[in-house]
Amino acid sequence: MVLLQNDIAIIFQQLANWFHQNSLFLNLHKTNLCQFFSKKQNYTILNITHKDTLIPKIKEVNFLGLNIDITLSWTAHIDKILPKLASACYAMMSFKPYLSHQMLKAIYYAYFHSVMSYGIIFWGHNSNSLRIFRLQKRIIRIMTGCRKRDSCRNIFIEHKILTLPSLYIYQLIRFVNKNTELFDTNDLIHNYTTRQKNLHQPTTCLTQYQKGVLNKGIKMYNSLPTYIKKEINNLKKFAKVLRNYLCENAFYSIEEFYRYQSKNKP
């Protein structure tokens, strides 16, 4: 740990030198330390100083609109966007008597979907995302005039709107499709040809990695029907076929997605 603190001190000095050489200034009053760790592992608190100034520690940081906490639980980010989504529900309720369904749908995508979808590949697996899913069903009911206890599944299917779990699956698999160079196929790892070009799933015991973008993306891609995976080299067609598939099924959870694939596996 002492070596780590020394390395960080050296990096700080290199940064300060770079700022100075480029006529910039490193403001230590706006510089913070965010130390990430696993809940299940012991860790040592870092104390980093620069020019005899102790860098203050913070438990969460906003990075490009994503609120990241020290355990990567994403609860802080979900807590932050919930009020925005609740405001979108109120706006939908206010505008509904005066606007057409087409305009209400445009409001949904502009004020609700845009907030819900941002960075979803990082936080969509979190159990707290159910709170956002409840709000999504609420705004869909308001938009279509359904009663509070009416099921929304058929509404999602009819209006071709992705449920939050389906949106998470869609965005994650599209990330895999757009970054195929990051993944290996099983036939390359095992040196023999397989019927399906599934991606290689590395073995890991670390929970954070298992919940991460790469591991989840591989598992979900491998669970897709063969006819969708055949379009992997055509980004536009792959996205269209994948979206249609998810809209037609309106999955209410990631587990439901896996169960459906297992049940319909040829």
C-alpha positions, -999 to 999 in steps of 0.1 A, spaced: 0 0 0 29 23 7 42 17 -29 7 25 -42 7 58 -23 42 66 -36 31 59 -72 0 81 -68 22 109 -54 45 106 -84 16 107 -108 2 138 -90 36 155 -96 36 145 -132 2 160 -136 12 192 -119 42 195 -142 21 189 -173 -4 216 -161 24 241 -155 40 234 -189 7 240 -206 -1 272 -187 -27 255 -166 -33 252 -128 -41 222 -107 -67 234 -82 -62 212 -52 -94 226 -36 -114 209 -64 -93 177 -64 -107 147 -45 -98 111 -39 -124 84 -46 -111 50 -35 -130 20 -50 -133 -13 -32 -153 -44 -29 -178 -48 0 -165 -84 7 -128 -75 9 -107 -57 35 -91 -26 23 -67 0 35 -76 37 36 -53 58 13 -41 91 25 -27 111 -5 -10 145 -1 4 169 -26 25 199 -16 16 192 20 -21 194 12 -43 163 21 -65 154 -8 -101 150 7 -119 117 2 -154 115 -13 -178 85 -14 -192 93 -48 -182 112 -79 -201 125 -110 -183 114 -142 -199 125 -175 -234 125 -160 -230 92 -141 -229 91 -103 -203 65 -93 -200 54 -57 -170 38 -40 -185 2 -42 -198 6 -78 -233 -2 -66 -249 25 -88 -275 33 -61 -264 69 -60 -270 73 -98 -304 57 -96 -313 80 -66 -303 110 -87 -324 103 -118 -355 91 -100 -367 128 -93 -362 136 -130 -383 106 -141 -410 115 -115 -411 150 -130 -415 135 -164 -445 115 -151 -461 147 -137 -455 165 -171 -471 136 -189 -502 139 -166 -504 176 -172 -502 175 -210 -523 144 -216 -557 162 -219 -544 186 -245 -520 166 -268 -524 137 -292 -510 103 -285 -482 109 -310 -471 140 -291 -473 123 -257 -451 95 -271 -426 122 -282 -426 136 -247 -420 102 -232 -389 97 -254 -376 132 -248 -381 135 -211 -382 99 -197 -365 75 -221 -335 98 -227 -328 100 -189 -335 63 -183 -314 50 -211 -282 71 -204 -255 48 -191 -279 19 -186 -254 -7 -195 -236 1 -163 -264 3 -138 -293 -17 -155 -285 -49 -135 -289 -31 -101 -319 -43 -81 -328 -7 -74 -335 -3 -111 -369 -18 -102 -378 16 -88 -372 31 -122 -392 3 -139 -422 11 -117 -420 47 -128 -418 36 -164 -449 16 -161 -466 45 -144 -458 70 -172 -469 44 -198 -503 40 -180 -507 78 -179 -498 81 -216 -523 54 -227 -550 62 -201 -549 27 -184 -559 21 -148 -534 18 -120 -537 -20 -117 -538 -28 -154 -509 -48 -168 -486 -29 -190 -470 -58 -208 -495 -57 -238 -491 -19 -239 -454 -21 -243 -458 -47 -271 -486 -27 -288 -467 6 -288 -433 -11 -295 -417 5 -264 -389 -14 -247 -393 -22 -210 -364 -11 -188 -350 -47 -186 -353 -51 -224 -337 -17 -229 -308 -28 -207 -304 -60 -227 -307 -41 -260 -280 -15 -252 -257 -41 -237 -259 -65 -267 -255 -36 -291 -223 -26 -272 -210 -62 -279 -220 -59 -315 -202 -26 -320 -171 -38 -302 -166 -73 -315 -128 -68 -314 -130 -70 -276 -143 -106 -276 -131 -140 -287 -153 -168 -301 -153 -203 -286 -139 -218 -318 -108 -196 -315 -102 -205 -279 -108 -243 -283 -94 -246 -318 -123 -265 -332 -154 -254 -352 -187 -252 -333 -222 -250 -348 -229 -216 -332 -205 -187 -330 -209 -181 -293 -185 -157 -275 -160 -171 -250 -171 -166 -214 -141 -162 -191 -142 -179 -157 -143 -155 -128 -151 -154 -91 -152 -117 -87 -188 -105 -83 -182 -71 -97 -168 -85 -129 -197 -110 -132 -221 -80 -131 -199 -59 -154 -205 -49 -190 -182 -74 -207 -193 -105 -188 -230 -97 -189 -227 -87 -225 -212 -121 -235 -238 -141 -215 -267 -122 -231 -253 -123 -266 -248 -161 -263 -284 -165 -252 -299 -149 -283 -317 -169 -309 -295 -180 -338 -313 -159 -364 -303 -127 -346 -267 -137 -341 -264 -144 -378 -268 -106 -384 -238 -97 -362 -218 -83 -392 -246 -60 -402 -249 -34 -374 -281 -18 -387 -300 -50 -394 -288 -66 -362 -301 -36 -341 -335 -37 -359 -340 -75 -355 -328 -74 -319 -352 -45 -311 -381 -62 -327 -374 -94 -308 -373 -75 -274 -404 -54 -282 -424 -85 -291 -416 -102 -258 -415 -72 -234 -393 -89 -208 -400 -78 -172 -366 -90 -159 -333 -102 -170 -341 -136 -155 -372 -138 -176 -351 -132 -207 -328 -161 -198 -357 -184 -190 -373 -176 -223 -342 -184 -242 -337 -217 -223 -373 -227 -229 -372 -220 -266 -337 -233 -273 -336 -256 -303 
